């Protein structure tokens, strides 16, 4: 099945849920992520500062066929790179290229020999031919950038 994700808006799972009987009570109560984290911390929940886990499909480019095997591959890619002291880390899958995103202030940590060597070895063992570090750093929605760029180019061409 080929997965089609939204270009601009909500994550695909949230957009899909709009047409169902599913409820989002915290969203309906106007809670923000910051509100939920603050309340969780106040309640002493151990997950109050846990990194968010976006849908595994966001690890793949738009138009890519998403299979159970590819989702498992995306999950394994994230798991084998986690635990090296990063507050946020994403492995974006571009066929045989692993594009790693970490916060800009943590790039130096990724480049320390012990981390770099371990991460490259783990990802190559999974089957990646190339392992890259995205110099723009971690950002949500990075897979949307190419689509947004293409949309702006089309708009610009059509407005002339």
LUMNUSE-468472 format. One line per field, with one value per residue: residue number from 1; x, y, z of N, C-alpha, C in turn. Coordinates in pm, whole numbers. Layout:
<pts>
k = NUM; ...
nc1 = X; ...
nc2 = Y; ...
nc3 = Z; ...
cac1 = X; ...
cac2 = Y; ...
cac3 = Z; ...
cc1 = X; ...
cc2 = Y; ...
cc3 = Z; ...
</pts>
This chain:
<pts>
k = 1; 2; 3; 4; 5; 6; 7; 8; 9; 10; 11; 12; 13; 14; 15; 16; 17; 18; 19; 20; 21; 22; 23; 24; 25; 26; 27; 28; 29; 30; 31; 32; 33; 34; 35; 36; 37; 38; 39; 40; 41; 42; 43; 44; 45; 46; 47; 48; 49; 50; 51; 52; 53; 54; 55; 56; 57; 58; 59; 60; 61; 62; 63; 64; 65; 66; 67; 68; 69; 70; 71; 72; 73; 74; 75; 76; 77; 78; 79; 80; 81; 82; 83; 84; 85; 86; 87; 88; 89; 90; 91; 92; 93; 94; 95; 96; 97; 98; 99; 100; 101; 102; 103; 104; 105; 106; 107; 108; 109; 110; 111; 112; 113; 114; 115; 116; 117; 118; 119; 120; 121; 122; 123; 124; 125; 126; 127; 128; 129; 130; 131; 132; 133; 134; 135; 136; 137; 138; 139; 140; 141; 142; 143; 144; 145; 146; 147; 148; 149; 150; 151; 152; 153; 154; 155; 156; 157; 158; 159; 160
nc1 = 85; 62; 149; -9; 67; -31; 38; 68; -55; -196; -64; -76; -217; -378; -532; -668; -817; -1010; -1241; -1359; -1508; -1336; -1193; -1030; -967; -792; -699; -945; -997; -828; -559; -211; 102; 297; 141; 51; 292; 378; 174; 198; 453; 408; 237; 413; 473; 674; 718; 708; 897; 961; 1077; 893; 721; 689; 475; 586; 581; 659; 927; 990; 1013; 764; 524; 659; 637; 486; 547; 490; 737; 912; 831; 907; 1182; 1234; 1169; 1362; 1592; 1578; 1585; 1840; 2007; 1944; 2005; 2257; 2292; 2130; 1875; 1681; 1631; 1623; 1601; 1590; 1470; 1599; 1579; 1866; 2004; 2069; 1951; 2045; 1903; 1976; 1940; 2075; 2255; 2357; 2507; 2786; 2825; 2731; 2934; 3153; 3400; 3331; 3049; 2987; 3112; 2980; 2709; 2718; 2809; 2596; 2379; 2470; 2484; 2214; 2160; 2193; 2362; 2482; 2544; 2433; 2466; 2237; 2293; 2126; 2004; 1784; 1442; 1093; 876; 1056; 1054; 862; 974; 1082; 851; 708; 882; 865; 593; 589; 750; 586; 370; 497; 576; 327; 220; 333
nc2 = -118; 216; 500; 803; 1114; 1413; 1735; 1989; 1996; 1838; 1549; 1238; 1032; 1171; 1328; 1124; 1023; 1212; 1156; 952; 787; 838; 997; 1286; 1381; 1553; 1730; 1842; 1974; 2182; 2144; 2186; 2047; 2132; 2191; 1935; 1806; 1961; 1912; 1634; 1618; 1746; 1559; 1360; 1168; 934; 969; 1232; 1392; 1248; 1182; 1271; 1044; 1017; 903; 609; 611; 863; 856; 805; 905; 1103; 935; 696; 345; 195; -65; -340; -451; -240; -49; -179; -184; 93; 140; -22; 109; 351; 253; 132; 346; 499; 608; 715; 945; 1147; 1392; 1399; 1222; 1122; 883; 910; 743; 690; 502; 325; 494; 632; 904; 1094; 1284; 1504; 1726; 2050; 2149; 1914; 1788; 1775; 1584; 1357; 1330; 1249; 1004; 749; 747; 804; 591; 369; 417; 429; 167; 14; 95; 26; -246; -303; -272; -39; 140; 385; 630; 926; 1255; 1497; 1825; 2036; 1974; 1829; 1839; 1865; 1739; 1735; 1580; 1698; 1914; 1898; 1858; 2090; 2277; 2208; 2264; 2543; 2618; 2543; 2716; 2963; 2948; 2935; 3182; 3366
nc3 = 0; -84; 93; 150; 258; 433; 292; 416; 671; 943; 1114; 935; 1067; 1244; 1079; 947; 1160; 1199; 1053; 1191; 1477; 1678; 1967; 2097; 2379; 2534; 2343; 2269; 2502; 2481; 2556; 2539; 2418; 2596; 2821; 2891; 2949; 3170; 3358; 3381; 3493; 3735; 3849; 3891; 3699; 3528; 3260; 3189; 3055; 2832; 2505; 2214; 2005; 1687; 1422; 1264; 989; 915; 881; 625; 277; 101; -98; -95; -85; 186; 395; 623; 683; 618; 807; 1039; 996; 1003; 1273; 1402; 1319; 1458; 1722; 1742; 1742; 1954; 2292; 2319; 2454; 2350; 2335; 2148; 1851; 1518; 1261; 930; 651; 342; 102; 65; 228; 540; 705; 960; 1218; 1473; 1755; 1687; 1880; 1978; 1790; 1796; 1992; 1858; 1676; 1823; 1845; 1967; 1966; 1694; 1552; 1665; 1598; 1314; 1260; 1365; 1203; 948; 981; 986; 721; 574; 319; 328; 578; 705; 851; 916; 861; 915; 1146; 1403; 1332; 1343; 1094; 881; 653; 506; 381; 116; -29; 32; -80; -352; -392; -354; -568; -783; -738; -771; -1041; -1165; -1110; -1271
cac1 = 0; 136; 97; -12; 63; -71; 151; 86; -122; -190; -7; -172; -304; -476; -624; -752; -906; -1118; -1362; -1402; -1570; -1229; -1194; -903; -1017; -699; -704; -1074; -988; -727; -429; -96; 205; 361; 47; 50; 420; 380; 84; 259; 564; 345; 181; 523; 478; 812; 722; 679; 991; 994; 1071; 775; 743; 603; 439; 702; 572; 724; 1069; 1003; 971; 630; 511; 725; 548; 509; 511; 518; 881; 976; 803; 994; 1317; 1239; 1171; 1493; 1691; 1570; 1625; 1984; 2082; 1901; 2083; 2391; 2287; 2057; 1739; 1593; 1705; 1540; 1667; 1504; 1510; 1596; 1628; 1981; 2070; 2012; 1977; 2027; 1878; 1986; 1938; 2200; 2348; 2409; 2582; 2923; 2817; 2720; 3061; 3255; 3432; 3259; 2910; 2985; 3148; 2873; 2587; 2743; 2815; 2461; 2293; 2519; 2443; 2074; 2153; 2215; 2491; 2539; 2491; 2463; 2418; 2171; 2352; 2019; 1964; 1653; 1324; 974; 828; 1162; 1018; 771; 1048; 1091; 715; 677; 965; 805; 466; 620; 798; 468; 295; 575; 568; 190; 182; 402
cac2 = 0; 341; 592; 943; 1200; 1552; 1822; 2102; 2005; 1746; 1418; 1157; 956; 1262; 1362; 1006; 1006; 1310; 1098; 837; 818; 856; 1121; 1340; 1466; 1658; 1829; 1910; 2061; 2283; 2118; 2185; 1952; 2190; 2172; 1793; 1777; 2026; 1838; 1503; 1636; 1776; 1434; 1267; 1061; 921; 999; 1374; 1453; 1149; 1238; 1233; 940; 1039; 786; 555; 645; 992; 832; 773; 1013; 1097; 850; 567; 237; 162; -203; -379; -470; -108; 13; -247; -135; 228; 129; -76; 215; 442; 183; 104; 471; 564; 573; 772; 1074; 1247; 1420; 1377; 1164; 1057; 827; 920; 635; 724; 379; 268; 603; 671; 1046; 1111; 1419; 1528; 1871; 2116; 2160; 1781; 1730; 1744; 1456; 1252; 1318; 1186; 875; 633; 753; 797; 456; 277; 443; 386; 20; -40; 121; -55; -385; -314; -279; 88; 153; 514; 690; 1069; 1342; 1614; 1944; 2127; 1933; 1768; 1923; 1791; 1770; 1755; 1511; 1788; 2024; 1882; 1876; 2233; 2346; 2181; 2337; 2685; 2635; 2539; 2840; 3070; 2935; 2961; 3321; 3454
cac3 = 0; -86; 193; 108; 376; 410; 260; 506; 799; 1054; 1082; 861; 1156; 1303; 972; 926; 1274; 1194; 996; 1270; 1605; 1775; 2045; 2146; 2488; 2574; 2235; 2280; 2620; 2444; 2617; 2451; 2462; 2715; 2932; 2927; 3014; 3301; 3446; 3403; 3586; 3865; 3900; 3916; 3600; 3478; 3117; 3167; 2959; 2731; 2370; 2139; 1906; 1571; 1343; 1192; 846; 890; 855; 483; 186; 44; -214; -75; -43; 327; 426; 761; 693; 620; 936; 1135; 965; 1058; 1419; 1440; 1294; 1572; 1844; 1747; 1756; 2078; 2408; 2314; 2521; 2273; 2381; 2033; 1740; 1416; 1144; 814; 560; 199; 40; 137; 300; 669; 733; 1104; 1268; 1617; 1776; 1645; 1993; 2013; 1677; 1838; 2064; 1757; 1606; 1908; 1783; 2021; 1918; 1548; 1510; 1708; 1520; 1176; 1258; 1388; 1087; 836; 1009; 945; 575; 506; 252; 366; 699; 697; 958; 857; 923; 957; 1280; 1420; 1323; 1307; 961; 782; 529; 432; 321; -29; -81; 42; -179; -484; -398; -373; -705; -872; -717; -833; -1188; -1210; -1086; -1368
cc1 = 89; 70; 102; -29; 21; 53; 174; 47; -91; -119; -117; -267; -411; -579; -720; -854; -1023; -1250; -1414; -1466; -1465; -1236; -1052; -937; -922; -694; -832; -1077; -882; -595; -322; 1; 271; 272; 52; 179; 425; 292; 141; 373; 510; 289; 288; 531; 619; 827; 705; 773; 1037; 981; 946; 813; 643; 576; 562; 699; 641; 875; 1097; 955; 826; 632; 579; 621; 585; 457; 541; 669; 955; 951; 891; 1139; 1335; 1247; 1308; 1602; 1695; 1621; 1776; 2067; 2048; 1994; 2226; 2392; 2214; 1918; 1638; 1679; 1607; 1631; 1564; 1558; 1489; 1659; 1745; 2063; 1996; 2052; 1943; 2005; 1891; 1977; 2075; 2303; 2406; 2486; 2724; 2928; 2808; 2854; 3175; 3276; 3348; 3113; 2903; 3009; 3036; 2748; 2605; 2742; 2675; 2372; 2340; 2483; 2296; 2058; 2169; 2353; 2562; 2468; 2532; 2407; 2363; 2220; 2249; 1969; 1824; 1544; 1206; 932; 935; 1132; 921; 848; 1055; 955; 676; 754; 905; 674; 490; 672; 682; 388; 366; 568; 431; 150; 248; 317
cc2 = 123; 438; 733; 1028; 1341; 1636; 1925; 2075; 1900; 1618; 1331; 1082; 1045; 1304; 1247; 990; 1102; 1251; 978; 884; 840; 992; 1159; 1436; 1578; 1769; 1911; 2006; 2169; 2267; 2122; 2078; 2002; 2173; 2028; 1756; 1836; 1949; 1700; 1513; 1661; 1649; 1328; 1151; 1054; 957; 1147; 1438; 1354; 1212; 1187; 1128; 958; 905; 739; 590; 777; 977; 814; 890; 993; 1010; 716; 464; 199; 21; -229; -394; -336; -36; -49; -200; 6; 228; 81; 29; 312; 379; 164; 231; 542; 523; 623; 913; 1182; 1267; 1393; 1323; 1097; 1003; 831; 822; 679; 606; 323; 375; 631; 816; 1069; 1258; 1417; 1680; 1931; 2121; 2025; 1716; 1692; 1611; 1341; 1227; 1265; 1044; 760; 630; 732; 654; 357; 294; 396; 234; -40; -22; 41; -202; -407; -318; -148; 88; 280; 565; 837; 1141; 1468; 1739; 2048; 2091; 1873; 1874; 1836; 1833; 1784; 1684; 1596; 1892; 2015; 1907; 2023; 2312; 2330; 2258; 2486; 2711; 2635; 2668; 2955; 3068; 2973; 3107; 3417; 3481
cc3 = 0; 10; 139; 232; 337; 378; 370; 650; 900; 1014; 1020; 953; 1216; 1200; 946; 1037; 1272; 1144; 1073; 1399; 1714; 1843; 2084; 2260; 2531; 2469; 2243; 2399; 2602; 2518; 2509; 2499; 2590; 2838; 2982; 2998; 3155; 3400; 3478; 3504; 3727; 3930; 3926; 3818; 3541; 3331; 3087; 3064; 2852; 2593; 2300; 2035; 1793; 1503; 1266; 1044; 814; 868; 706; 397; 139; -81; -200; -35; 100; 352; 573; 782; 700; 752; 1045; 1119; 1022; 1209; 1466; 1423; 1410; 1700; 1853; 1763; 1886; 2192; 2407; 2373; 2447; 2329; 2272; 1920; 1645; 1307; 1033; 710; 415; 124; 120; 210; 430; 693; 879; 1137; 1420; 1636; 1744; 1758; 2035; 1899; 1715; 1912; 1966; 1690; 1693; 1855; 1835; 1974; 1766; 1500; 1546; 1623; 1376; 1168; 1273; 1266; 965; 857; 972; 793; 502; 441; 298; 491; 699; 819; 892; 931; 963; 1096; 1283; 1406; 1283; 1167; 856; 650; 446; 351; 169; -92; -77; -63; -319; -499; -422; -514; -804; -861; -787; -984; -1239; -1193; -1184; -1488
</pts>
